[in-house]
């Protein structure tokens, strides 16, 4: 069975890959993650998949030398400079500015699809840069904001997801899927209205959400990895929409 080959950038502990692979038609062929603890998690769960350590030095030539071919690039590039709780430096900041290397790799590899994730604040500060860079690469893009709670998670975590593909692919069905909005109101989580109420609940018992935050080996690293991660059913949903657009059965 043919599978779409995935390069997972800014991989963290692999939630993007977990969601895409859950469809049965995506296969991660390479990761790129700079932090040591997430790299150890990736090595445990994907022991045969190569993990590069720096998006700034990763190139199409390096992948070719390792005989790695790519159909899809995915990743949530750093949000620290974009988040309203962050530095405020914007997409030109030191961390969020790593987007330029994501865009560079799209240009070098010309994947069939690129899937990007970031905080919803990107829509107010930086979205024009992302879409402009994709347009310069001759990629079309679709995007939507999705909250984790819309797919059943016990927290808000609203994020923008962007799906891009070469503009020579006009005429295909759009890949956007609206099921997440239909399933659950974005602002309602288990009878708690709004993010602020849910935040109070989370702080009252962090161990419940973080699966044992106190007294667990590598607890701080685990919490950091979870905080930087995304809710894997969302990339699974996106993956299914891509497969439908490609006419590939699940």
Protein Blocks (a to p, Z undefined) as FASTA:
>chain_A
ZZdddddehklnolmmmmmmmnopaccfbdcdfbfklmmmmmmmmmmbccdfbfklgcfk
lmmmnopacfbdcddddfklmpmklnonojmbmklmmmmmmmmmmmmnopabdcddddfk
lmmnojlmmmmmmmmnopacddddddfklnopabfkiadddddddfklghiacfbdfklm
mmpcfkbgghigcjklmmmmmmmmmmlmnnopgopahklmmmmmmmmmccfklmmmmmmm
mmmmnopaZZ
